[in-house]
C-alpha cells in the first residue's frame, strides 16, 4: 500500500504528504489532483500512461512534466521509498536516476524491489 508521495518540480508542485487508505482528492482545477496520480504512475512505471502524450523518453518526461532542469517523484510503499529523478546536464542531455531507500539502483533492481513491495 502506498503511504506517502513526494514530488519536486513536478508539474509546478512540490509535495511531501501521507496517503491514507481510500484517499480522495478534491479541489479546484489546477490544484494538483491529477498531478498526484501522475506522480505515482511515473514513479512506478517510468512514464505517465494516461497523460495527453504518452512519452517514455526521459527528455520528453522532463520537458512535459518538469519545471526547470530537474524533477523528482517518489512514493513510499510498505515502508520502502521508491524515487525517480530526471535531470538535464549542461549539454542538454537528460538522464534518469532510480533509487530505492535512497540507494541508487538499476532499472532491473528497481522493478524487483517494486514487486517485493507489492506494487
N, CA, C and O atoms as CSV, one atom per row, in Angstrom:
chain,resi,resn,atom,element,x,y,z
A,1,UNK,N,N,0.834,-1.161,0.000
A,1,UNK,CA,C,0.000,0.000,0.000
A,1,UNK,C,C,0.894,1.244,0.000
A,1,UNK,O,O,1.883,1.309,0.731
A,2,UNK,N,N,0.539,2.215,-0.816
A,2,UNK,CA,C,1.268,3.474,-0.878
A,2,UNK,C,C,0.880,4.312,0.337
A,2,UNK,O,O,-0.302,4.549,0.588
A,3,UNK,N,N,1.884,4.757,1.086
A,3,UNK,CA,C,1.621,5.515,2.311
A,3,UNK,C,C,2.125,6.953,2.260
A,3,UNK,O,O,1.771,7.758,3.121
A,4,UNK,N,N,2.946,7.290,1.264
A,4,UNK,CA,C,3.456,8.649,1.158
A,4,UNK,C,C,3.781,8.955,-0.302
A,4,UNK,O,O,4.137,8.064,-1.073
A,5,UNK,N,N,3.653,10.224,-0.666
A,5,UNK,CA,C,4.006,10.679,-2.008
A,5,UNK,C,C,4.843,11.945,-1.874
A,5,UNK,O,O,4.554,12.819,-1.057
A,6,UNK,N,N,5.894,12.023,-2.701
A,6,UNK,CA,C,6.751,13.207,-2.737
A,6,UNK,C,C,6.964,13.613,-4.187
A,6,UNK,O,O,7.097,12.759,-5.063
A,7,UNK,N,N,6.995,14.898,-4.436
A,7,UNK,CA,C,7.383,15.414,-5.745
A,7,UNK,C,C,8.223,16.668,-5.540
A,7,UNK,O,O,8.109,17.355,-4.525
A,8,UNK,N,N,9.061,16.946,-6.515
A,8,UNK,CA,C,9.807,18.201,-6.535
A,8,UNK,C,C,9.885,18.641,-7.989
A,8,UNK,O,O,10.354,17.899,-8.852
A,9,UNK,N,N,9.422,19.853,-8.246
A,9,UNK,CA,C,9.416,20.419,-9.603
A,9,UNK,C,C,8.585,19.588,-10.574
A,9,UNK,O,O,8.892,19.548,-11.766
A,10,UNK,N,N,7.556,18.935,-10.092
A,10,UNK,CA,C,6.707,18.100,-10.940
A,10,UNK,C,C,5.420,18.852,-11.237
A,10,UNK,O,O,4.597,19.059,-10.345
A,11,UNK,N,N,5.244,19.261,-12.490
A,11,UNK,CA,C,4.050,19.984,-12.917
A,11,UNK,C,C,3.788,21.219,-12.057
A,11,UNK,O,O,2.642,21.613,-11.842
A,12,UNK,N,N,4.870,21.818,-11.572
A,12,UNK,CA,C,4.740,23.020,-10.760
A,12,UNK,C,C,4.463,22.756,-9.293
A,12,UNK,O,O,4.223,23.698,-8.539
A,13,UNK,N,N,4.487,21.503,-8.867
A,13,UNK,CA,C,4.187,21.155,-7.480
A,13,UNK,C,C,5.387,20.511,-6.806
A,13,UNK,O,O,6.118,19.735,-7.422
A,14,UNK,N,N,5.577,20.834,-5.565
A,14,UNK,CA,C,6.497,20.121,-4.685
A,14,UNK,C,C,5.643,19.662,-3.507
A,14,UNK,O,O,5.099,20.474,-2.759
A,15,UNK,N,N,5.538,18.345,-3.359
A,15,UNK,CA,C,4.613,17.733,-2.401
A,15,UNK,C,C,5.391,16.756,-1.530
A,15,UNK,O,O,6.301,16.084,-2.014
A,16,UNK,N,N,5.049,16.674,-0.283
A,16,UNK,CA,C,5.510,15.610,0.610
A,16,UNK,C,C,4.374,15.393,1.598
A,16,UNK,O,O,4.234,16.133,2.573
A,17,UNK,N,N,3.565,14.370,1.337
A,17,UNK,CA,C,2.385,14.179,2.176
A,17,UNK,C,C,2.027,12.703,2.303
A,17,UNK,O,O,2.300,11.906,1.405
A,18,UNK,N,N,1.415,12.351,3.428
A,18,UNK,CA,C,0.952,10.971,3.600
A,18,UNK,C,C,-0.252,10.691,2.711
A,18,UNK,O,O,-1.022,11.589,2.370
A,19,UNK,N,N,-0.391,9.443,2.353
A,19,UNK,CA,C,-1.563,8.974,1.607
A,19,UNK,C,C,-2.224,7.913,2.478
A,19,UNK,O,O,-1.608,6.907,2.829
A,20,UNK,N,N,-3.452,8.148,2.812
A,20,UNK,CA,C,-4.185,7.229,3.672
A,20,UNK,C,C,-5.033,6.295,2.813
A,20,UNK,O,O,-5.350,6.634,1.673
A,21,UNK,N,N,-5.403,5.135,3.331
A,21,UNK,CA,C,-6.280,4.249,2.568
A,21,UNK,C,C,-7.562,4.982,2.169
A,21,UNK,O,O,-8.121,5.756,2.946
A,22,UNK,N,N,-7.997,4.730,0.982
A,22,UNK,CA,C,-9.237,5.311,0.449
A,22,UNK,C,C,-9.189,6.829,0.375
A,22,UNK,O,O,-10.203,7.496,0.579
A,23,UNK,N,N,-8.015,7.376,0.085
A,23,UNK,CA,C,-7.872,8.823,-0.063
A,23,UNK,C,C,-8.584,9.284,-1.320
A,23,UNK,O,O,-8.471,8.656,-2.373
A,24,UNK,N,N,-9.308,10.365,-1.210
A,24,UNK,CA,C,-9.966,11.002,-2.348
A,24,UNK,C,C,-9.524,12.452,-2.367
A,24,UNK,O,O,-9.635,13.157,-1.365
A,25,UNK,N,N,-9.018,12.898,-3.523
A,25,UNK,CA,C,-8.601,14.281,-3.665
A,25,UNK,C,C,-9.707,15.088,-4.329
A,25,UNK,O,O,-10.262,14.687,-5.352
A,26,UNK,N,N,-10.009,16.210,-3.739
A,26,UNK,CA,C,-10.978,17.138,-4.318
A,26,UNK,C,C,-10.347,18.520,-4.335
A,26,UNK,O,O,-9.437,18.810,-3.559
A,27,UNK,N,N,-10.839,19.365,-5.223
A,27,UNK,CA,C,-10.328,20.727,-5.264
A,27,UNK,C,C,-10.612,21.377,-6.596
A,27,UNK,O,O,-11.176,20.769,-7.505
A,28,UNK,N,N,-10.209,22.617,-6.687
A,28,UNK,CA,C,-10.413,23.393,-7.908
A,28,UNK,C,C,-9.496,22.887,-9.014
A,28,UNK,O,O,-8.544,22.150,-8.757
A,29,UNK,N,N,-9.794,23.289,-10.243
A,29,UNK,CA,C,-8.916,22.986,-11.367
A,29,UNK,C,C,-7.515,23.508,-11.079
A,29,UNK,O,O,-7.337,24.571,-10.483
A,30,UNK,N,N,-6.524,22.733,-11.518
A,30,UNK,CA,C,-5.111,23.083,-11.367
A,30,UNK,C,C,-4.654,23.137,-9.912
A,30,UNK,O,O,-3.687,23.825,-9.586
A,31,UNK,N,N,-5.353,22.410,-9.037
A,31,UNK,CA,C,-4.946,22.379,-7.629
A,31,UNK,C,C,-4.041,21.191,-7.310
A,31,UNK,O,O,-3.570,21.070,-6.179
A,32,UNK,N,N,-3.788,20.305,-8.291
A,32,UNK,CA,C,-2.849,19.205,-8.088
A,32,UNK,C,C,-3.451,17.828,-7.933
A,32,UNK,O,O,-2.731,16.885,-7.604
A,33,UNK,N,N,-4.735,17.674,-8.157
A,33,UNK,CA,C,-5.378,16.361,-8.001
A,33,UNK,C,C,-4.784,15.348,-8.979
A,33,UNK,O,O,-4.340,14.279,-8.561
A,34,UNK,N,N,-4.771,15.661,-10.246
A,34,UNK,CA,C,-4.218,14.750,-11.252
A,34,UNK,C,C,-2.713,14.622,-11.122
A,34,UNK,O,O,-2.151,13.566,-11.416
A,35,UNK,N,N,-2.063,15.671,-10.691
A,35,UNK,CA,C,-0.603,15.625,-10.537
A,35,UNK,C,C,-0.184,14.529,-9.571
A,35,UNK,O,O,0.850,13.891,-9.769
A,36,UNK,N,N,-0.961,14.308,-8.548
A,36,UNK,CA,C,-0.622,13.261,-7.591
A,36,UNK,C,C,-0.701,11.872,-8.244
A,36,UNK,O,O,0.200,11.054,-8.057
A,37,UNK,N,N,-1.746,11.606,-8.989
A,37,UNK,CA,C,-1.847,10.298,-9.645
A,37,UNK,C,C,-0.808,10.157,-10.748
A,37,UNK,O,O,-0.281,9.065,-10.960
A,38,UNK,N,N,-0.505,11.241,-11.451
A,38,UNK,CA,C,0.548,11.201,-12.470
A,38,UNK,C,C,1.904,10.903,-11.822
A,38,UNK,O,O,2.692,10.123,-12.356
A,39,UNK,N,N,2.169,11.522,-10.682
A,39,UNK,CA,C,3.438,11.298,-9.996
A,39,UNK,C,C,3.567,9.847,-9.530
A,39,UNK,O,O,4.640,9.253,-9.626
A,40,UNK,N,N,2.480,9.289,-9.031
A,40,UNK,CA,C,2.507,7.883,-8.614
A,40,UNK,C,C,2.786,6.983,-9.810
A,40,UNK,O,O,3.620,6.081,-9.730
A,41,UNK,N,N,2.091,7.224,-10.917
A,41,UNK,CA,C,2.305,6.410,-12.127
A,41,UNK,C,C,3.739,6.546,-12.625
A,41,UNK,O,O,4.368,5.548,-12.974
A,42,UNK,N,N,4.258,7.766,-12.661
A,42,UNK,CA,C,5.631,7.973,-13.138
A,42,UNK,C,C,6.629,7.256,-12.245
A,42,UNK,O,O,7.579,6.651,-12.741
A,43,UNK,N,N,6.429,7.315,-10.943
A,43,UNK,CA,C,7.344,6.648,-10.013
A,43,UNK,C,C,7.336,5.143,-10.224
A,43,UNK,O,O,8.391,4.509,-10.212
A,44,UNK,N,N,6.172,4.574,-10.414
A,44,UNK,CA,C,6.069,3.120,-10.558
A,44,UNK,C,C,6.447,2.657,-11.963
A,44,UNK,O,O,7.236,1.725,-12.115
A,45,UNK,N,N,5.891,3.302,-12.992
A,45,UNK,CA,C,6.037,2.821,-14.370
A,45,UNK,C,C,7.192,3.450,-15.148
A,45,UNK,O,O,7.722,2.843,-16.078
A,46,UNK,N,N,7.577,4.658,-14.766
A,46,UNK,CA,C,8.610,5.363,-15.524
A,46,UNK,C,C,8.039,6.240,-16.613
A,46,UNK,O,O,8.793,6.866,-17.358
A,47,UNK,N,N,6.734,6.300,-16.723
A,47,UNK,CA,C,6.030,7.170,-17.670
A,47,UNK,C,C,4.612,7.366,-17.152
A,47,UNK,O,O,4.195,6.702,-16.204
A,48,UNK,N,N,3.872,8.278,-17.776
A,48,UNK,CA,C,2.505,8.561,-17.351
A,48,UNK,C,C,1.563,8.049,-18.442
A,48,UNK,O,O,1.406,8.710,-19.469
A,49,UNK,N,N,0.935,6.891,-18.244
A,49,UNK,CA,C,0.154,6.258,-19.310
A,49,UNK,C,C,-1.120,7.001,-19.683
A,49,UNK,O,O,-1.612,6.829,-20.799
A,50,UNK,N,N,-1.670,7.813,-18.800
A,50,UNK,CA,C,-2.936,8.477,-19.092
A,50,UNK,C,C,-2.757,9.976,-19.290
A,50,UNK,O,O,-3.698,10.748,-19.104
A,51,UNK,N,N,-1.540,10.391,-19.671
A,51,UNK,CA,C,-1.295,11.802,-19.991
A,51,UNK,C,C,-1.732,12.063,-21.428
A,51,UNK,O,O,-1.973,11.132,-22.196
A,52,UNK,N,N,-1.831,13.334,-21.776
A,52,UNK,CA,C,-2.241,13.705,-23.142
A,52,UNK,C,C,-1.301,13.083,-24.175
A,52,UNK,O,O,-1.750,12.559,-25.195
A,53,UNK,N,N,0.006,13.143,-23.906
A,53,UNK,CA,C,1.004,12.493,-24.754
A,53,UNK,C,C,1.707,11.449,-23.898
A,53,UNK,O,O,2.242,11.777,-22.839
A,54,UNK,N,N,1.713,10.208,-24.340
A,54,UNK,CA,C,2.380,9.158,-23.572
A,54,UNK,C,C,3.817,9.060,-24.073
A,54,UNK,O,O,4.093,8.443,-25.102
A,55,UNK,N,N,4.722,9.680,-23.325
A,55,UNK,CA,C,6.137,9.667,-23.670
A,55,UNK,C,C,6.895,8.815,-22.679
A,55,UNK,O,O,6.652,8.863,-21.473
A,56,UNK,N,N,7.828,8.027,-23.215
A,56,UNK,CA,C,8.623,7.171,-22.353
A,56,UNK,C,C,10.086,7.579,-22.324
A,56,UNK,O,O,10.863,7.007,-21.560
A,57,UNK,N,N,10.484,8.559,-23.141
A,57,UNK,CA,C,11.869,9.018,-23.129
A,57,UNK,C,C,12.054,9.999,-21.982
A,57,UNK,O,O,11.182,10.821,-21.701
A,58,UNK,N,N,13.212,9.899,-21.320
A,58,UNK,CA,C,13.492,10.770,-20.174
A,58,UNK,C,C,13.396,12.242,-20.552
A,58,UNK,O,O,12.874,13.042,-19.776
A,59,UNK,N,N,13.886,12.611,-21.719
A,59,UNK,CA,C,13.845,14.026,-22.123
A,59,UNK,C,C,12.407,14.505,-22.317
A,59,UNK,O,O,12.081,15.631,-21.942
A,60,UNK,N,N,11.551,13.678,-22.889
A,60,UNK,CA,C,10.147,14.057,-23.067
A,60,UNK,C,C,9.439,14.196,-21.723
A,60,UNK,O,O,8.641,15.112,-21.526
A,61,UNK,N,N,9.734,13.286,-20.805
A,61,UNK,CA,C,9.110,13.351,-19.480
A,61,UNK,C,C,9.514,14.640,-18.774
A,61,UNK,O,O,8.669,15.327,-18.200
A,62,UNK,N,N,10.811,14.971,-18.816
A,62,UNK,CA,C,11.257,16.200,-18.161
A,62,UNK,C,C,10.659,17.422,-18.833
A,62,UNK,O,O,10.246,18.361,-18.153
A,63,UNK,N,N,10.607,17.427,-20.163
A,63,UNK,CA,C,10.037,18.578,-20.871
A,63,UNK,C,C,8.541,18.736,-20.604
A,63,UNK,O,O,8.055,19.859,-20.471
A,64,UNK,N,N,7.810,17.627,-20.524
A,64,UNK,CA,C,6.354,17.685,-20.363
A,64,UNK,C,C,5.898,17.905,-18.920
A,64,UNK,O,O,4.866,18.533,-18.687
A,65,UNK,N,N,6.660,17.392,-17.953
A,65,UNK,CA,C,6.199,17.412,-16.570
A,65,UNK,C,C,7.091,18.198,-15.620
A,65,UNK,O,O,6.667,18.533,-14.514
A,66,UNK,N,N,8.310,18.494,-16.030
A,66,UNK,CA,C,9.248,19.152,-15.134
A,66,UNK,C,C,9.153,20.657,-15.160
A,66,UNK,O,O,8.587,21.260,-16.072
A,67,UNK,N,N,9.719,21.235,-14.139
A,67,UNK,CA,C,9.875,22.681,-14.052
A,67,UNK,C,C,11.374,22.916,-13.925
A,67,UNK,O,O,11.974,22.550,-12.914
A,68,UNK,N,N,11.984,23.520,-14.937
A,68,UNK,CA,C,13.427,23.717,-14.905
A,68,UNK,C,C,14.157,22.494,-15.426
A,68,UNK,O,O,13.676,21.792,-16.315
A,69,UNK,N,N,15.327,22.252,-14.856
A,69,UNK,CA,C,16.202,21.202,-15.355
A,69,UNK,C,C,16.160,19.913,-14.550
A,69,UNK,O,O,17.016,19.047,-14.731
A,70,UNK,N,N,15.184,19.770,-13.668
A,70,UNK,CA,C,15.082,18.513,-12.927
A,70,UNK,C,C,13.668,18.319,-12.407
A,70,UNK,O,O,12.899,19.269,-12.255
A,71,UNK,N,N,13.356,17.075,-12.142
A,71,UNK,CA,C,12.109,16.733,-11.459
A,71,UNK,C,C,12.325,15.435,-10.720
A,71,UNK,O,O,13.109,14.583,-11.137
A,72,UNK,N,N,11.614,15.299,-9.614
A,72,UNK,CA,C,11.701,14.100,-8.793
A,72,UNK,C,C,10.299,13.683,-8.382
A,72,UNK,O,O,9.476,14.521,-8.013
A,73,UNK,N,N,10.033,12.392,-8.448
A,73,UNK,CA,C,8.809,11.825,-7.882
A,73,UNK,C,C,9.212,10.645,-7.005
A,73,UNK,O,O,10.179,9.943,-7.299
A,74,UNK,N,N,8.466,10.434,-5.933
A,74,UNK,CA,C,8.764,9.322,-5.036
A,74,UNK,C,C,7.482,8.882,-4.336
A,74,UNK,O,O,6.574,9.676,-4.091
A,75,UNK,N,N,7.443,7.607,-4.027
A,75,UNK,CA,C,6.373,7.060,-3.197
A,75,UNK,C,C,7.011,6.185,-2.129
A,75,UNK,O,O,8.119,5.678,-2.301
A,76,UNK,N,N,6.301,6.019,-1.034
A,76,UNK,CA,C,6.678,5.025,-0.042
A,76,UNK,C,C,5.583,3.974,-0.049
A,76,UNK,O,O,4.399,4.283,0.089
A,77,UNK,N,N,5.998,2.737,-0.211
A,77,UNK,CA,C,5.055,1.620,-0.247
A,77,UNK,C,C,5.567,0.526,0.674
A,77,UNK,O,O,6.689,0.043,0.523
A,78,UNK,N,N,4.748,0.149,1.609
A,78,UNK,CA,C,5.108,-0.896,2.578
A,78,UNK,C,C,6.470,-0.624,3.216
A,78,UNK,O,O,7.275,-1.535,3.410
A,79,UNK,N,N,6.710,0.648,3.537
A,79,UNK,CA,C,7.926,1.033,4.240
A,79,UNK,C,C,9.153,1.237,3.376
A,79,UNK,O,O,10.224,1.545,3.899
A,80,UNK,N,N,9.026,1.071,2.053
A,80,UNK,CA,C,10.160,1.224,1.142
A,80,UNK,C,C,9.923,2.445,0.264
A,80,UNK,O,O,8.851,2.590,-0.323
A,81,UNK,N,N,10.929,3.334,0.171
A,81,UNK,CA,C,10.789,4.520,-0.663
A,81,UNK,C,C,11.367,4.251,-2.057
A,81,UNK,O,O,12.490,3.769,-2.200
A,82,UNK,N,N,10.570,4.577,-3.073
A,82,UNK,CA,C,10.956,4.449,-4.474
A,82,UNK,C,C,11.005,5.839,-5.083
A,82,UNK,O,O,10.062,6.616,-4.931
A,83,UNK,N,N,12.088,6.161,-5.766
A,83,UNK,CA,C,12.254,7.508,-6.313
A,83,UNK,C,C,12.787,7.453,-7.746
A,83,UNK,O,O,13.658,6.648,-8.076
A,84,UNK,N,N,12.235,8.336,-8.585
A,84,UNK,CA,C,12.777,8.586,-9.929
A,84,UNK,C,C,13.142,10.060,-9.997
A,84,UNK,O,O,12.365,10.931,-9.605
A,85,UNK,N,N,14.336,10.317,-10.502
A,85,UNK,CA,C,14.824,11.683,-10.647
A,85,UNK,C,C,15.301,11.875,-12.081
A,85,UNK,O,O,16.112,11.098,-12.587
A,86,UNK,N,N,14.793,12.910,-12.724
A,86,UNK,CA,C,15.182,13.246,-14.089
A,86,UNK,C,C,15.930,14.571,-14.033
A,86,UNK,O,O,15.495,15.505,-13.359
A,87,UNK,N,N,17.065,14.656,-14.746
A,87,UNK,CA,C,17.813,15.917,-14.747
A,87,UNK,C,C,18.480,16.142,-16.110
A,87,UNK,O,O,18.830,15.207,-16.830
A,88,UNK,N,N,18.637,17.431,-16.419
A,88,UNK,CA,C,19.263,17.845,-17.672
A,88,UNK,C,C,20.653,18.394,-17.358
A,88,UNK,O,O,20.806,19.228,-16.466
A,89,UNK,N,N,21.681,17.919,-18.101
A,89,UNK,CA,C,23.024,18.431,-17.877
A,89,UNK,C,C,23.279,19.681,-18.716
A,89,UNK,O,O,22.393,20.130,-19.443
A,90,UNK,N,N,24.472,20.237,-18.622
A,90,UNK,CA,C,24.811,21.486,-19.315
A,90,UNK,C,C,24.705,21.357,-20.837
A,90,UNK,O,O,24.438,22.341,-21.528
A,91,UNK,N,N,24.913,20.156,-21.353
A,91,UNK,CA,C,24.828,19.933,-22.803
A,91,UNK,C,C,23.396,19.709,-23.269
A,91,UNK,O,O,23.142,19.644,-24.472
A,92,UNK,N,N,22.467,19.591,-22.344
A,92,UNK,CA,C,21.065,19.410,-22.685
A,92,UNK,C,C,20.587,17.974,-22.651
A,92,UNK,O,O,19.401,17.718,-22.863
A,93,UNK,N,N,21.480,17.029,-22.388
A,93,UNK,CA,C,21.083,15.624,-22.309
A,93,UNK,C,C,20.352,15.365,-20.993
A,93,UNK,O,O,20.721,15.907,-19.950
A,94,UNK,N,N,19.320,14.537,-21.053
A,94,UNK,CA,C,18.516,14.229,-19.867
A,94,UNK,C,C,18.800,12.804,-19.421
A,94,UNK,O,O,18.833,11.881,-20.235
A,95,UNK,N,N,19.002,12.637,-18.132
A,95,UNK,CA,C,19.227,11.310,-17.572
A,95,UNK,C,C,18.184,11.033,-16.497
A,95,UNK,O,O,17.527,11.939,-15.983
A,96,UNK,N,N,18.058,9.762,-16.179
A,96,UNK,CA,C,17.112,9.327,-15.150
A,96,UNK,C,C,17.877,8.498,-14.125
A,96,UNK,O,O,18.681,7.636,-14.480
A,97,UNK,N,N,17.615,8.774,-12.848
A,97,UNK,CA,C,18.220,8.001,-11.768
A,97,UNK,C,C,17.088,7.381,-10.963
A,97,UNK,O,O,16.078,8.031,-10.692
A,98,UNK,N,N,17.258,6.137,-10.589
A,98,UNK,CA,C,16.280,5.446,-9.754
A,98,UNK,C,C,16.942,5.081,-8.437
A,98,UNK,O,O,18.082,4.620,-8.397
A,99,UNK,N,N,16.192,5.300,-7.351
A,99,UNK,CA,C,16.709,4.950,-6.035
A,99,UNK,C,C,15.649,4.187,-5.255
A,99,UNK,O,O,14.451,4.441,-5.379
A,100,UNK,N,N,16.119,3.253,-4.455
A,100,UNK,CA,C,15.269,2.504,-3.529
A,100,UNK,C,C,15.867,2.726,-2.150
A,100,UNK,O,O,17.024,2.393,-1.895
A,101,UNK,N,N,15.056,3.294,-1.268
A,101,UNK,CA,C,15.528,3.654,0.075
A,101,UNK,C,C,16.830,4.442,0.018
A,101,UNK,O,O,17.777,4.165,0.754
A,102,UNK,N,N,16.856,5.430,-0.874
A,102,UNK,CA,C,17.953,6.383,-1.029
A,102,UNK,C,C,19.220,5.785,-1.633
A,102,UNK,O,O,20.254,6.452,-1.662
A,103,UNK,N,N,19.164,4.538,-2.118
A,103,UNK,CA,C,20.318,3.891,-2.747
A,103,UNK,C,C,20.069,3.796,-4.246
A,103,UNK,O,O,19.023,3.308,-4.674
A,104,UNK,N,N,21.031,4.263,-5.047
A,104,UNK,CA,C,20.915,4.200,-6.497
A,104,UNK,C,C,20.887,2.743,-6.946
A,104,UNK,O,O,21.705,1.932,-6.513
A,105,UNK,N,N,19.924,2.419,-7.830
A,105,UNK,CA,C,19.780,1.046,-8.319
A,105,UNK,C,C,19.557,1.055,-9.828
A,105,UNK,O,O,19.210,2.082,-10.412
A,106,UNK,N,N,19.760,-0.090,-10.438
A,106,UNK,CA,C,19.483,-0.257,-11.865
A,106,UNK,C,C,17.982,-0.377,-12.079
A,106,UNK,O,O,17.217,-0.576,-11.134
A,107,UNK,N,N,17.574,-0.252,-13.337
A,107,UNK,CA,C,16.154,-0.390,-13.671
A,107,UNK,C,C,15.640,-1.780,-13.278
A,107,UNK,O,O,14.523,-1.912,-12.778
A,108,UNK,N,N,16.445,-2.801,-13.503
A,108,UNK,CA,C,16.043,-4.166,-13.165
A,108,UNK,C,C,15.868,-4.324,-11.654
A,108,UNK,O,O,14.891,-4.922,-11.203
A,109,UNK,N,N,16.801,-3.797,-10.879
A,109,UNK,CA,C,16.704,-3.898,-9.419
A,109,UNK,C,C,15.532,-3.086,-8.872
A,109,UNK,O,O,14.900,-3.475,-7.889
A,110,UNK,N,N,15.249,-1.955,-9.519
A,110,UNK,CA,C,14.105,-1.126,-9.140
A,110,UNK,C,C,12.808,-1.918,-9.326
A,110,UNK,O,O,11.942,-1.914,-8.451
A,111,UNK,N,N,12.682,-2.595,-10.467
A,111,UNK,CA,C,11.491,-3.394,-10.764
A,111,UNK,C,C,11.339,-4.545,-9.768
A,111,UNK,O,O,10.231,-4.838,-9.319
A,112,UNK,N,N,12.431,-5.181,-9.432
A,112,UNK,CA,C,12.374,-6.276,-8.460
A,112,UNK,C,C,11.944,-5.762,-7.092
A,112,UNK,O,O,11.109,-6.377,-6.429
A,113,UNK,N,N,12.513,-4.638,-6.671
A,113,UNK,CA,C,12.158,-4.073,-5.371
A,113,UNK,C,C,10.683,-3.678,-5.350
A,113,UNK,O,O,10.005,-3.889,-4.344
A,114,UNK,N,N,10.175,-3.107,-6.448
A,114,UNK,CA,C,8.745,-2.775,-6.528
A,114,UNK,C,C,7.878,-4.027,-6.381
A,114,UNK,O,O,6.877,-4.018,-5.665
A,115,UNK,N,N,8.268,-5.091,-7.059
A,115,UNK,CA,C,7.466,-6.316,-6.974
A,115,UNK,C,C,7.486,-6.879,-5.567
A,115,UNK,O,O,6.481,-7.423,-5.109
A,116,UNK,N,N,8.612,-6.759,-4.870
A,116,UNK,CA,C,8.696,-7.256,-3.496
A,116,UNK,C,C,7.890,-6.388,-2.536
A,116,UNK,O,O,7.420,-6.868,-1.505
A,117,UNK,N,N,7.729,-5.095,-2.881
A,117,UNK,CA,C,6.946,-4.199,-2.028
A,117,UNK,C,C,5.446,-4.359,-2.275
A,117,UNK,O,O,4.636,-3.780,-1.551
A,118,UNK,N,N,5.067,-5.139,-3.294
A,118,UNK,CA,C,3.664,-5.411,-3.529
A,118,UNK,C,C,2.989,-4.474,-4.496
A,118,UNK,O,O,1.763,-4.489,-4.605
A,119,UNK,N,N,3.758,-3.642,-5.215
A,119,UNK,CA,C,3.166,-2.697,-6.181
A,119,UNK,C,C,3.575,-3.072,-7.595
A,119,UNK,O,O,3.181,-2.402,-8.550
